[in-house]
């Protein structure tokens, strides 16, 4: 089947699948295999990231991959579109409740199943503006977080560089090891942590950056807690995925 002959399912409007909250309706049926999980014979050479980009960069769903193991954890394959030679990252269908909206679960080889775009290509993604540098991302996220707290008549949280480091390490762990358990740090006055992974077709970084505390659940409960006065923010963005960690702390005596 040609990838551009017909879609194997309707293109869903951009919508979030917040893995940590186990939303339903994220999966899809098995479709005809049109990709291979083999390492591409000729893989595109990636552009080396700057030191600043490396802080927030990962290869998530639909990220262009050189088969170097950076798609996610070991179960997330670098896929090759057989018609066009396009290479992109898939994701193990068994992880985090299935595939997000805009993706379906397909057999690729040796009974391996990966989340793949409905029409088998990432070239039709609508790409918005690129995300800002990490420092600006954190400012944007903290501003939105404190706006939510203000609406609930809570005092604003202060940014904390030490907690930022803990949170950023947690975000990288979440992206590359698929871990969602708390790190139980005790330094920097650390008290609590929330983690979440967001995925959707043509994911917008601004929506991804604010989903964790605007979605009802433990993320919102922690964001509105009076037990914390400081927060560290960690975020990785890659393709149609984002990994976010918030490390909360109280005042240190």
N, C-alpha and C positions, 0 to 999 in steps of 0.2 A: 504493500500500500504506500502510495506517495504521501509524504508528510503534508503537502499542500492540497491534496485532493479533497479532503473533507475533515472537519473537526470530529474527534471521537466523543465529544460532549460539548454542551454549551459553554461559551466563555463566561465564567462567572464575573460579576462585578467585583472590584477589589474589596476584599473583606478579610478581617484578621482571624487567624487561628492562634489563640493564646494557649500554648501548650501547657503551661503551668496550671491553667484552669480547666483543662480537659474538656474543651467545648465539643459538642456533638456535631455531626454533619460535616466533618473535615475530610472524610475518606471518599473513595470512588471505586467503581468496579475495575476489573482487570481488562485492559484493552490489548489490541494486537501489538506485538513487540515491533518497534521500529527503531530501537536504539541498541547499542552494544555496550557492555560494561568493560570491554577490552581497553587497555591502555592505547590511546590513539597512536598510530604509526608515525604521524607527523603532528606533533602538538604545538600550538602557538606558544611562542616565547613570551612569558608575562613581562609587563613593564615593571621594573623594580620599584617598589613603593618607597616613598620618602619615609624618614623616621617618624614624622608626624602621622602619615597615613597608616603606618604599620601598627600604631596604637589601637586603631579602630577597625582594621581591615581583616576580613575573613572571606572565604569563598563559600557562600551559601547557595541555596537553590537558584539555578540559572546563572551562577557565576561562571565566567569563562575559565576553564581549568586546564592546566598543563600536566594533569595526572601526577601531581607532586604530593598528593595526600592532604591538601589543604581544604578539601570540600567540607570537612566536618570531622566526625570521628571515623574510625576504620571501616564502618559499614556504609559510609556515604561514598558512592562511586563517581568517578569522572566518566561521563557518557559521551558516545559519539553518534551523531545523526548520520545514518548510513547514506542518505541521499545527498547531503550537502557537505559532509565532513565536519560540520559544526561540533565543537566539544563544549560541554557544560556540566555543571554539578547536579546530580540527583540527590536523593535522600532515602535512606532505608525506610520502607513503608511501615515497618513495625514500631518505629520510634515516635513517641509523643502523640499517639492517638491517630496515626494515619497521615494522609496528605492534606495540605491546606487547600483552600478554595483556588481554583484555576489549575490544579494539578490532579493527576490520576495515578493510581498504583499499577505498574506494569511489570511483566516478566522481562528481564533483559538477558540473562544467561544463567545456566546452572542453578535454576530455581531461585535466582536472586531477583528480588523485587525492589523497584525504586520509584520514588515520586518523580513524575515527568510531566511537563506542560501538556494540556489536553491535546494540542495539535502537534506535539512532538518537536517543537522548536522554541527557542528563547528569543528569536529575532523579532517577534511581534510584541515584545514587552514595551509598555509605555514608560520611558525613563524620565523621571522628574529632575528637579535640580539636584546636583550632588550635595551631600551633607557637608556641613562646615567642619572645621578642625575640632579636635576633641574638647578643647577648652570652651569653645563656643557651644558645642553640643551640650556640655554640662550646664552652662548658663541657661540655655533654652529649656532644658529639662527641669532644672531647679525652679525657674520662673513659673513653669506650668504647675509643678508640684505644689509650690507655695500658693498659687492661685486657687487650687483645689482646697488647700487648708484654709485659706481666707474665707472661702464660701462657707466653710463649716465652722467659722469663728475659732480657728486654731492659730496659735502663734507660728510665724514662719520658721523654717529650718535653716540653719546656717551651713554653708559649704564647708567641707573639711578635707584638706589635701591628704591627710593620712588615711582617712576612710576611703577616699577616692582610689588610692592604691590597692586597698583590699578588694574593693568592688570591681576594679578593672581586671585584677587577677581572676576573680570569680567569673567574670563574663567570658574570659578566654577559656577557662575550664569548662564552662557550660557549652561553649561553641565546639570545642575540640574533643571533649571527653564525654559530652552528653550527660553531665552530672547536674542534678538539681537539688542536692542536699546542702544544708548550711555548712559553712566552713568553720563555724564556732571559734572565730578569732576572739582574742581578749585584749589585744592592744588597741590603742587609740580611743579607748572608751567604748569599743564596739559592744552593741547590745543585741542586735537583731538584723536579719537579712531577708530580703525577698528577691526571688529570681524568676525570670520569665523569658520565654522564647516566642517571638512573633514571626509569622510567615503568611504571605498572601501574594497572589499574582500582582506584579507591578507595585510592590510595596513602597509606600511613601515614607521616607525617613522621619518626617515630622509626626505622622500618625504612630509609627512604631515607637518613637521616643517617648510618647506619653501614654501608651496603652496600659502599662503595668499598673498605674494607680488610678486610671479612669475606668477600669473594668471592675465591676463588683467582685469582691473576693478578698483574699488575704492581702493582696497587694494594696488595695484601697484601705483596708482596715489598718495596716501598718502606716500608710501615708498619713492617716488622720489621727494616729495615736498621740496622746499627750506625754508618753513616756520618753520621747526622743526630742533632742534639741538640735542635733547635727546629722548630716547625711553625706555619704560618699556615693558617687555615681560611676558605674562602669557600663560601657556599651560597646558592642561590636556589630558592625553592619556588613552584610555580604549578600549580593544578589537580591533575592526576594526574602531574606531572613534578617532578623536582628536578635541579639542576645543582650538582655539587660539585667543588671544586678544593682540593688540599692542596699548599702550597708548603713544602718542607723546607729547612732551613738547618743549617749547622754553626756552632760557636762562632766568634765574630769575635775575632781577636787585637787 
